[in-house]
């Protein structure tokens, strides 16, 4: 089920994806949203063969995370702040390695009460976290991110780290010139093609998240227990019971598989969903 609206740039210069793919009972995938605003120009070159793909693995930034306490918003806030700091530093270094100018860390809003963004109101059904390119902001619900994790214990912090690293991956796509290219394709395409483009966007963010978790496997740490919990959670957030031409995030196998690809292969060239076979992004 897609919860949200897909608008066309031809009519309003807007591509609004406040779309969260509900995957399994009460386990939504994360989403992205754009609204009329200062999104960055995209290019086919950046998406298919940009310099970020030639920049190798992310450098570790010694991201030891504070532990999350059950039913404790402040411990979750501290966890998210530290994790976001690590993501800022890791991707700032990566853009420098790739000689891609213009990277700037996104803003952060960690909500505990309802609010609005240029990409829509929150919380929304299935919306525990999202990235809004219109104001370069990550939005995460302090309680929602736990509630939508399908009963995972907070000790499985890798699950929450993956969700945030995925949303940060959309910011990476935005600053690399990939995201707006994808949105333009979606706006100009028939429904089936538009859904495939959405999957290429989402699965690349999954791979970027896996590459980050791999770089920080020692400092987080990403134990085998954490890694298995991450993959199980990702499988549960894929497109469940959706025809191949309707899913917008990827099948259970691919939604987890692209995390695993980034984690095991580590180099960003492994995250090029734009040249992947259709079966790999189904």
C-alpha positions in Angstrom: 0.0 0.0 0.0 1.3 3.4 -0.9 0.3 6.1 1.5 0.7 9.4 -0.1 0.7 11.4 -3.3 2.8 11.4 -6.4 2.6 14.7 -8.2 4.1 15.8 -11.5 6.7 18.5 -12.1 5.1 19.5 -15.3 2.1 20.9 -13.5 3.5 22.3 -10.3 7.2 21.9 -10.4 6.7 19.5 -7.5 7.3 15.8 -7.0 5.7 15.0 -3.7 6.4 11.5 -2.5 5.1 11.4 1.0 5.0 7.7 0.4 5.7 5.0 2.9 5.5 1.5 1.7 3.6 -0.6 4.3 5.5 -3.8 4.6 4.1 -6.5 6.8 1.8 -6.0 9.7 2.5 -2.6 11.1 6.1 -2.5 9.7 6.4 0.5 7.4 9.4 1.2 5.2 10.9 4.6 5.5 10.1 7.2 2.9 11.3 10.3 1.2 9.4 13.4 0.4 9.9 16.4 -1.9 7.9 19.5 -2.2 8.2 22.7 -4.1 11.4 24.2 -2.9 15.2 24.4 -3.2 15.9 20.9 -4.4 19.2 20.4 -6.2 19.5 19.9 -9.9 19.8 16.2 -10.9 21.6 14.6 -13.8 21.6 11.3 -15.5 25.4 11.3 -15.4 25.4 11.6 -11.6 23.0 8.7 -11.2 24.5 6.3 -13.7 28.2 7.0 -13.5 28.9 9.8 -11.0 32.2 10.2 -9.2 30.8 9.0 -5.9 30.8 5.5 -7.3 34.5 5.7 -7.8 35.3 6.9 -4.3 35.7 3.4 -2.7 34.5 2.5 0.8 33.5 5.0 3.5 36.2 5.7 6.0 35.4 4.7 9.6 34.7 7.6 11.9 34.8 5.8 15.2 31.0 5.9 15.8 30.5 4.4 19.2 26.7 4.9 19.9 25.1 5.5 23.3 22.7 2.8 24.3 18.9 3.3 24.0 16.9 2.8 27.1 13.4 1.3 26.9 10.6 3.9 26.8 13.2 6.8 27.2 12.9 9.5 24.5 16.1 11.3 25.7 18.2 8.2 25.3 16.8 7.8 21.8 17.5 11.5 21.1 21.1 11.1 22.2 21.5 8.0 20.1 20.1 9.8 17.0 22.2 12.9 17.5 25.4 10.8 17.8 24.5 8.7 14.8 23.7 11.7 12.7 27.0 13.3 13.7 28.8 10.2 12.5 26.8 10.2 9.2 27.7 13.9 8.7 31.4 13.2 9.1 31.5 10.0 7.1 29.7 11.4 4.1 31.5 14.7 4.2 34.8 12.8 3.9 33.3 10.7 1.1 32.2 13.7 -1.0 35.7 15.2 -0.5 37.3 11.9 -1.7 35.1 11.9 -4.7 35.8 15.6 -5.4 32.0 16.3 -5.5 31.4 19.9 -4.3 28.4 21.2 -2.4 27.9 18.6 0.3 26.3 20.1 3.4 25.0 18.1 6.4 21.2 18.0 6.6 19.2 19.6 9.4 17.5 17.3 11.9 14.1 17.2 13.6 13.5 14.5 16.1 9.8 14.7 16.9 7.8 13.7 19.9 4.7 15.7 19.0 3.0 16.2 15.7 4.1 18.8 13.3 4.4 19.8 9.6 7.2 19.9 7.1 7.4 21.1 3.4 6.9 17.5 2.5 3.8 16.9 4.6 2.5 16.5 8.2 4.0 14.0 10.7 3.4 11.6 12.1 1.6 10.0 9.1 0.5 6.4 8.7 3.7 4.4 8.4 6.0 7.4 8.7 8.5 6.8 11.4 11.3 8.7 9.6 11.7 10.6 6.3 14.0 12.9 4.5 12.6 16.2 3.0 14.9 17.6 0.3 12.8 20.8 0.1 14.5 21.9 3.4 17.3 19.4 3.6 16.0 17.9 6.8 15.9 14.5 8.4 12.7 13.8 10.4 12.5 11.0 12.9 9.9 10.2 15.5 11.5 9.4 18.8 8.7 7.0 19.8 7.5 6.2 16.2 10.8 4.7 15.1 10.5 2.2 17.9 6.8 1.5 17.5 7.2 0.7 13.8 10.1 -1.7 14.3 7.7 -4.6 14.8 8.6 -5.5 18.4 12.4 -5.4 18.0 14.0 -4.9 21.4 15.8 -1.5 21.7 19.0 -3.5 22.3 18.9 -4.2 18.5 20.1 -0.7 17.9 21.4 -1.7 14.5 17.8 -1.7 13.3 17.4 2.0 14.1 20.8 2.9 12.8 19.9 1.3 9.5 16.6 3.3 9.3 18.4 6.6 9.9 21.3 5.7 7.6 18.8 4.9 4.9 17.1 8.3 5.2 20.5 9.9 5.2 21.2 8.0 2.0 18.4 10.1 0.4 20.3 13.2 1.4 23.4 11.8 -0.1 21.4 11.2 -3.3 20.2 14.8 -3.2 23.6 16.4 -2.8 25.1 14.0 -5.4 22.6 15.1 -8.0 20.8 11.7 -8.1 17.6 12.2 -6.3 16.1 15.0 -8.4 17.0 13.1 -11.5 15.0 10.2 -10.2 12.0 12.4 -9.3 12.0 13.9 -12.8 12.0 10.4 -14.3 9.1 9.4 -12.1 7.1 12.5 -13.0 7.6 11.8 -16.8 6.9 8.1 -16.7 4.0 5.7 -16.8 3.0 4.1 -13.5 5.0 0.9 -13.9 8.2 2.7 -14.9 7.7 5.3 -12.1 7.5 2.5 -9.5 10.7 1.0 -10.8 12.5 4.3 -10.6 11.2 4.6 -7.0 12.7 1.2 -6.2 16.0 2.2 -7.7 16.0 5.3 -5.4 15.0 3.3 -2.3 17.3 0.4 -2.8 20.3 2.6 -3.4 19.6 4.3 0.0 19.5 0.8 1.4 22.9 0.0 0.0 24.4 3.3 1.2 23.1 2.5 4.7 24.8 -1.0 4.5 28.1 0.6 3.4 28.0 3.0 6.4 27.1 0.2 8.9 30.0 -1.8 7.5 32.5 1.0 7.8 31.4 1.3 11.5 31.1 -2.4 12.2 33.8 -2.3 14.9 32.8 1.0 16.6 29.0 0.7 16.7 29.6 -2.3 17.0 27.8 -4.3 14.4 27.9 -7.8 15.9 26.5 -10.8 14.0 23.4 -10.5 16.2 22.9 -6.8 15.2 23.5 -7.6 11.5 21.0 -10.4 11.4 18.4 -8.2 13.2 19.0 -5.5 10.5 18.4 -7.9 7.7 15.3 -9.4 9.3 13.9 -6.0 9.8 14.7 -4.9 6.3 13.0 -8.0 4.8 9.9 -7.2 6.8 9.8 -3.7 5.3 9.9 -4.7 1.7 7.0 -4.6 -0.7 4.8 -7.4 0.7 2.1 -8.9 -1.6 2.7 -6.3 -4.3 2.8 -7.1 -8.0 6.3 -6.4 -9.4 5.1 -3.3 -11.3 3.4 -1.8 -8.2 5.9 -2.0 -5.4 7.8 1.2 -4.8 10.5 0.0 -2.3 11.5 -3.4 -3.5 10.7 -7.0 -2.7 11.5 -8.4 0.8 14.6 -10.1 -0.7 15.9 -7.1 -2.5 15.1 -4.6 0.3 17.4 -6.7 2.6 19.7 -7.7 -0.2 20.9 -4.2 -1.1 21.7 -3.6 2.6 23.8 -6.8 2.5 25.4 -5.8 -0.7 26.6 -2.4 0.7 27.7 -4.1 3.9 29.7 -6.9 2.4 31.1 -5.2 -0.7 31.6 -1.8 1.0 32.6 0.1 -2.1 30.0 2.6 -3.4 30.3 1.2 -6.9 28.3 -1.7 -5.5 25.4 0.7 -4.8 24.7 1.7 -8.4 21.1 0.6 -8.7 20.7 2.7 -11.8 22.6 0.3 -14.0 21.3 -2.8 -12.2 19.1 -5.3 -14.0 15.4 -4.9 -13.5 15.3 -8.2 -11.6 17.7 -6.8 -9.1 15.5 -3.9 -8.3 12.1 -5.7 -8.4 
